[in-house]
Amino acid sequence: MSVETPPAPDIAAVVQSLRAAFDSGVTRDLAWRRGQLAALERMMLENEAEIAEALKADLGKPFGEACTAEIDFVRKEASYARKHLRRWAQPQRAASPLAIQPGQSVIEASPYGVTLIIGAWNYPFQLVLGPLVGAIAAGNCAVVKPSEMAARSSALLKQLVERYLDPRAFTVVEGDADVSTALLAQRFDLIFYTGGEGVGRVVMAAAAQHLTPVVLELGGQNPCIVDETADLAVAARRIVWGRFLNAGQICVAPDHVYVAASVEARLLEELKAAVATMFGPDPKQSPDYGRIINARHTARLQALLADGRAVTGGQADVDDCYVAPTILTEVAADAPILAGEIFGPILPVIPYMTLDAPLAAINARSPALALYAFTKNKATADRIIASTRSGSATINDVVVFMANPNLPFGGVGASGMGAYHGRFSFEAFSHRRAVLRRSFALDASVRYPPFTKGKLALLRRMA
């Protein structure tokens, strides 16, 4: 079912309207913020079927994935923020040195103002509404720009936000790259972008024109190491689950596996068995396996299948936007599939003789958004973490760190900057404002010129 192209909005008028709402002070009230978060919870709960249907239309997303990774994820983020907001918003006391006594120093969480949230198509609800939770909690207004590539989800998102959230403070703007360009030409107080590195650079350059701070959630090649001590059956199940979630279109999926050569054959068999168990003899018919976003991306992935020998999978149907869950071996170090983020259901497996080899390969790349390792050896795990850089690191599992609201989610270097989830979302959308309150008492003359030798010595001791 096609979705009509929405009319181009008056971008400047939209931003001006939100700025007037922010300047009115409506978003600063904690009760109002908590009410908006509660409304967001209701939005996800009351429209579960419609959201799942839109995700199915756009991505062939299985109902279970739609519930857990989109609907429940956003609902839980909003609930967590609502329950903790009063404590997060409480000013933090800071010590005041002798030189400014009597005085009271605090750090206040101050909203930035009018923010822009640009989402990605692979998780059309989570990747705009997750950041929106932070924007609401911190007291900001927001323009939400979903990806036009997930057209059904984008249209539904606009309808729901208009129905449930305060239209004075929040608006969804639909459209293509031209609309995004027009948005980026406006002055925002914070821009939050999720997507690829290339567009991330465009966003950052546009933000620089107004000296606007940015949060960039990007991607890259996420490595996974499996050593000879790992429980191979468990490791294989967890890797297969994480790699083929959303048909591999997930920025924190393991992109390739480095495995100790002594256990490579056994791991390949376990990976093959895990694929068969989860998706059956024909994954194309599995209700738990999705589709690629469009034919263009399907063709791109189909070309990458030639970069190795398929242990399982290897089939593609461009017309159906289908690429089978594929495990590749015999992949050359300079193969195109290892040159950038795969963003699809293909997993290269690369043997190594000593741990030095994968560590060197990992460190030769830009820091990953996520790094994974499977080992029973604590010293090995510690070495891998200490010897590498990445946005996150998980030992003996993949992806599930995303479910912990007490951990920040974000990249480093080319995989992004800034972090969110849980309290970190509130902090991402807050300026830490220093506030000092003093009285008119004890206005010591020692601070004022002219400075005698004695006054200067006393002033330096006080400082």
C-alpha positions in Angstrom: 0.0 0.0 0.0 1.5 3.3 -1.1 1.5 6.4 1.1 0.8 9.8 -0.4 3.7 12.3 -0.2 2.9 14.8 2.5 2.7 18.5 1.5 5.9 20.5 2.2 5.5 22.4 5.5 6.5 26.0 6.2 9.6 25.0 8.1 10.4 28.5 9.4 6.9 28.9 10.7 7.0 25.5 12.5 10.2 26.4 14.3 9.0 29.9 15.1 5.8 28.5 16.6 7.7 26.0 18.8 10.1 28.8 19.9 7.1 30.9 21.0 5.8 27.9 23.0 9.2 27.4 24.7 9.5 31.1 25.5 6.1 30.9 27.2 7.5 28.6 29.8 4.9 25.8 29.3 7.5 23.1 28.9 9.4 23.9 32.2 6.6 22.7 34.5 7.4 19.2 35.8 3.8 18.2 36.0 3.3 19.1 32.3 6.4 17.1 31.4 5.3 14.0 33.4 1.9 14.3 31.7 3.4 14.3 28.3 5.5 11.2 29.1 2.4 9.5 30.4 0.6 10.4 27.1 3.5 8.9 25.2 3.1 5.7 27.2 -0.6 5.6 26.4 0.1 6.3 22.7 2.3 3.2 22.4 0.0 1.0 24.5 -3.3 2.0 22.9 -2.0 1.7 19.3 0.0 -1.4 19.4 -1.8 -3.1 16.5 -1.6 -0.1 14.2 2.1 0.4 15.0 2.9 -3.3 14.4 1.0 -3.2 11.1 2.9 -0.1 9.9 6.2 -1.8 10.8 5.2 -4.9 9.0 4.3 -2.9 5.9 7.6 -1.0 5.9 10.1 -3.7 7.0 8.2 -7.0 7.2 9.0 -6.6 10.9 7.7 -9.6 12.9 5.1 -8.8 15.5 7.4 -10.0 18.4 10.2 -7.6 17.3 7.7 -4.8 16.8 6.5 -5.3 20.4 9.8 -5.7 22.2 12.2 -3.4 20.2 9.8 -0.6 19.3 6.5 -0.5 21.3 7.7 -1.8 24.6 11.1 -0.1 24.4 9.5 3.4 23.9 6.8 2.8 26.5 9.4 1.6 29.1 11.7 4.5 28.4 8.9 7.0 28.9 7.7 5.2 32.1 11.2 5.2 33.5 11.7 8.9 32.8 8.4 9.8 34.3 9.0 7.9 37.5 12.5 9.4 38.0 12.0 12.9 36.6 11.6 14.8 39.9 15.0 13.4 41.2 16.7 14.1 37.9 15.5 17.6 37.7 16.5 18.4 41.3 19.4 21.0 41.4 22.7 19.4 42.5 24.5 21.2 45.3 28.1 22.1 44.7 30.7 23.2 47.2 31.6 27.0 47.4 35.2 27.9 48.1 36.1 30.5 50.8 36.6 33.3 48.3 32.9 33.4 47.5 31.4 32.7 50.9 28.8 33.3 52.0 27.3 31.7 48.8 25.3 28.8 47.6 26.4 26.9 44.5 24.1 24.5 42.5 24.1 22.9 39.1 20.7 23.1 37.4 19.5 21.0 34.5 18.3 23.6 32.0 16.4 22.7 28.8 18.2 23.7 25.6 15.0 25.1 23.9 13.8 24.0 20.5 15.4 20.8 19.4 15.4 18.7 16.2 15.3 14.9 16.2 16.1 13.2 12.9 15.4 9.4 13.0 16.4 6.4 10.9 14.2 4.0 9.0 15.3 0.7 10.6 13.5 1.4 13.9 11.1 4.1 12.8 9.4 4.5 16.2 12.2 3.7 18.7 14.8 6.0 17.1 12.7 9.1 17.2 10.5 8.5 20.2 13.4 7.3 22.4 15.2 10.6 22.0 11.8 12.5 22.3 11.5 11.0 25.8 14.7 12.9 26.7 13.5 16.1 25.0 10.2 16.0 26.9 11.8 15.0 30.3 14.3 17.9 30.0 11.6 20.5 29.2 12.3 21.1 25.5 10.2 21.6 22.4 11.0 19.3 19.5 10.6 18.9 15.8 10.6 15.2 14.9 11.7 14.2 11.4 11.1 10.5 10.7 12.7 8.7 7.8 10.6 8.9 4.6 11.9 5.4 3.7 9.6 3.9 6.3 6.6 5.8 4.9 3.8 3.9 6.7 5.5 4.3 10.0 6.2 8.0 9.3 2.6 8.8 8.5 1.3 6.9 11.5 3.8 8.6 13.8 2.6 12.0 12.7 -1.0 11.1 13.3 -0.3 9.7 16.8 2.0 12.5 18.0 -0.6 15.1 16.9 -3.3 13.1 18.7 -1.5 12.4 22.0 1.1 15.1 22.6 0.8 18.9 23.1 0.9 20.4 19.6 2.3 23.6 21.0 5.5 21.9 21.9 5.9 18.9 19.5 5.4 18.4 15.8 6.3 15.8 13.3 7.6 17.0 9.9 7.5 14.4 7.1 9.4 14.6 3.8 12.5 13.7 1.9 16.1 14.9 2.0 15.0 18.3 0.8 12.8 18.7 3.9 15.7 17.6 6.1 18.0 20.2 4.4 15.4 22.9 5.0 15.2 21.9 8.6 18.9 21.9 9.0 19.0 25.5 7.7 17.0 26.6 10.7 18.5 27.6 14.0 17.9 24.9 16.6 19.2 24.7 20.2 20.2 21.0 19.9 20.1 18.5 17.0 19.8 14.8 17.7 20.6 12.6 14.6 20.5 8.8 14.2 21.8 7.4 10.9 24.9 6.9 8.8 28.2 8.5 9.1 28.0 10.4 5.8 24.8 12.2 6.7 26.1 12.7 10.2 28.8 14.8 8.8 26.2 16.9 6.8 24.2 17.4 10.0 27.3 18.4 12.0 28.3 20.9 9.3 24.9 22.4 9.2 24.8 22.7 13.0 28.2 24.5 13.0 26.6 27.4 11.1 24.6 28.2 14.2 27.0 26.7 16.7 24.3 24.2 17.6 25.3 21.3 19.8 24.7 17.8 18.3 24.2 14.3 19.5 25.1 11.9 16.7 24.2 8.2 16.9 26.0 6.6 13.9 27.3 3.1 13.2 30.2 1.2 11.8 31.6 -2.3 11.8 30.8 -4.0 15.2 33.4 -6.8 15.8 32.8 -9.9 17.8 35.5 -12.2 19.1 34.9 -15.8 20.1 37.9 -17.5 21.7 38.6 -21.2 22.3 37.2 -21.2 25.8 33.7 -19.9 24.9 30.6 -22.0 25.2 30.1 -22.3 21.4 26.5 -23.3 21.4 25.4 -20.4 23.6 27.6 -18.0 21.7 26.2 -19.1 18.4 22.6 -18.7 19.5 23.2 -15.2 20.9 25.2 -14.1 17.8 22.6 -15.4 15.4 19.8 -13.7 17.3 21.7 -10.4 17.4 22.9 -10.5 13.8 19.6 -11.3 12.2 17.3 -9.1 14.3 15.3 -6.9 12.0 16.9 -8.8 9.1 20.3 -7.5 10.2 19.3 -3.8 9.9 20.4 -2.8 13.4 23.3 -0.6 14.2 24.5 -2.6 17.2 24.4 -6.0 15.5 27.7 -8.0 15.4 29.0 -7.3 11.9 31.7 -10.0 11.7 33.1 -12.7 14.0 36.7 -13.4 14.7 37.0 -16.9 16.0 40.0 -18.9 17.3 41.0 -21.2 14.4 41.0 -24.2 16.7 37.2 -23.9 17.1 36.2 -22.3 13.8 34.6 -25.5 12.3 32.6 -26.2 15.5 31.4 -22.6 15.7 30.3 -22.6 12.1 28.2 -25.7 12.7 26.6 -24.2 15.8 25.8 -21.0 13.9 24.3 -23.0 11.1 22.2 -25.0 13.6 21.0 -21.8 15.4 19.8 -20.3 12.1 17.9 -23.5 11.3 16.4 -23.6 14.8 15.3 -20.0 14.8 14.1 -19.5 11.2 13.4 -23.1 10.0 14.5 -24.7 6.7 13.2 -21.8 4.6 13.6 -18.5 6.5 11.7 -16.7 3.7 8.6 -18.4 5.1 9.4 -17.7 8.7 7.0 -15.4 10.6 10.0 -14.3 12.7 12.2 -13.1 9.9 11.8 -9.7 8.3 12.6 -8.0 5.0 15.1 -5.4 3.7 13.8 -1.8 3.6 13.8 -1.6 -0.3 15.0 -3.2 -3.5 18.0 -0.9 -3.7 19.4 -2.0 -0.4 18.5 -5.6 -1.2 20.6 -5.5 -4.4 23.5 -3.9 -2.5 23.4 -6.8 0.0 23.0 -9.4 -2.8 26.3 -8.2 -4.3 28.1 -8.7 -0.9 27.1 -12.3 -0.9 29.9 -13.0 -3.4 32.6 -11.9 -0.9 32.8 -15.4 0.7 31.5 -18.9 0.8 28.0 -19.3 2.3 27.9 -21.9 5.1 24.2 -21.3 5.3 21.9 -19.0 3.4 23.2 -17.0 0.4 19.9 -16.5 -1.3 18.4 -13.2 -2.3 15.1 -12.1 -3.9 15.3 -8.4 -4.8 11.6 -8.2 -5.8 10.6 -9.5 -2.3 13.3 -7.5 -0.5 14.6 -10.7 0.9 18.1 -11.8 1.8 18.5 -15.1 3.6 20.3 -15.2 7.0 23.8 -15.9 5.7 27.0 -17.1 7.4 30.0 -16.4 5.2 33.5 -17.9 5.6 36.7 -17.7 3.5 36.3 -13.9 3.4 39.4 -11.9 2.2 40.7 -9.2 4.5 40.2 -6.6 1.8 36.7 -7.8 0.8 34.1 -5.0 0.3 31.9 -6.7 3.0 34.5 -5.8 5.6 35.0 -2.2 4.4 31.9 -0.7 6.0 28.7 -1.3 7.9 26.9 -4.2 6.4 23.4 -3.3 7.7 21.9 -6.6 6.5 21.7 -10.3 7.4 25.2 -11.4 6.4 27.8 -12.5 8.9 31.4 -13.0 7.9 33.4 -15.4 10.1 37.2 -14.9 10.2 39.6 -17.3 11.9 42.6 -16.1 13.9 45.7 -17.9 15.3 46.4 -15.5 18.2 44.3 -12.8 19.8 46.8 -10.2 18.6 45.4 -10.5 15.1 41.7 -9.5 15.8 42.8 -6.8 18.2 45.1 -5.3 15.5 42.3 -5.4 12.9 39.8 -3.8 15.3 42.2 -1.0 16.2 43.0 -0.3 12.6 39.4 0.7 12.1 37.4 3.6 13.5 36.0 2.8 16.9 32.9 0.7 16.7 29.5 1.5 18.1 29.5 -1.9 19.9 32.1 -4.5 20.6 31.4 -8.1 21.6 33.5 -11.0 22.9 32.7 -14.5 24.1 35.2 -16.1 26.5 35.3 -17.8 29.8 38.7 -16.3 30.5 38.4 -13.1 32.5 42.0 -12.0 31.6 41.1 -12.3 28.0 37.9 -10.3 28.4 39.8 -7.7 30.3 42.5 -7.5 27.7 40.0 -7.1 24.9 38.2 -4.2 26.7 41.4 -2.5 27.7 43.0 -2.8 24.3 40.2 -1.4 22.2 37.9 1.6 21.8 34.1 1.4 21.2 30.9 3.0 22.2 30.0 0.0 24.3 31.5 -3.5 25.1 29.6 -6.6 26.0 31.1 -9.9 27.2 29.3 -13.2 26.4 26.2 -11.6 24.8 25.2 -9.1 22.1 22.7 -6.2 21.8 21.1 -6.8 25.2 23.0 -3.9 26.9 20.5 -1.7 25.1 17.8 -2.9 27.5 19.5 -1.5 30.6 18.4 2.1 31.2 21.3 2.6 33.6 23.8 2.3 30.8 24.5 5.1 28.3 24.1 4.3 24.6 26.3 6.1 22.2 29.3 6.0 20.0 32.8 7.4 19.9 34.8 8.8 17.0 33.1 7.9 13.7 30.4 5.9 15.4 29.0 9.0 17.1 29.1 11.5 19.9 26.9 11.9 22.9 24.7 9.2 24.6 21.2 8.6 25.7 18.7 6.1 27.2 17.4 6.4 30.8 18.9 9.3 32.7 21.4 9.9 29.9 18.5 10.9 27.6 17.5 13.6 30.2 21.2 14.8 30.4 21.6 14.8 26.6 18.8 17.3 26.3 19.8 19.4 29.3 22.4 22.1 29.7 24.2 21.9 33.0 23.8 25.4 34.2 26.0 26.8 37.0 24.1 28.9 39.5 25.7 30.9 42.3 23.5 32.8 44.9 25.2 35.3 47.2 24.0 37.9 49.7 25.1 41.5 50.1 26.8 40.7 53.4 30.6 40.5 53.9 31.6 42.5 50.9 35.3 42.2 51.7 37.5 45.0 50.4 40.3 42.5 49.8 38.9 41.7 46.3 39.0 45.3 45.1 41.9 47.4 43.9 44.2 49.0 44.8 46.1 45.9 45.8 48.7 46.2 48.5 51.2 43.4 49.1 49.2 42.2 52.1 45.9 42.2 50.3 47.3 40.3 47.3 48.8 37.7 49.6 45.5 37.3 51.4 43.5 37.1 48.2 45.8 34.4 46.8 45.4 32.3 49.9 41.6 32.6 49.7 41.6 31.6 46.1 
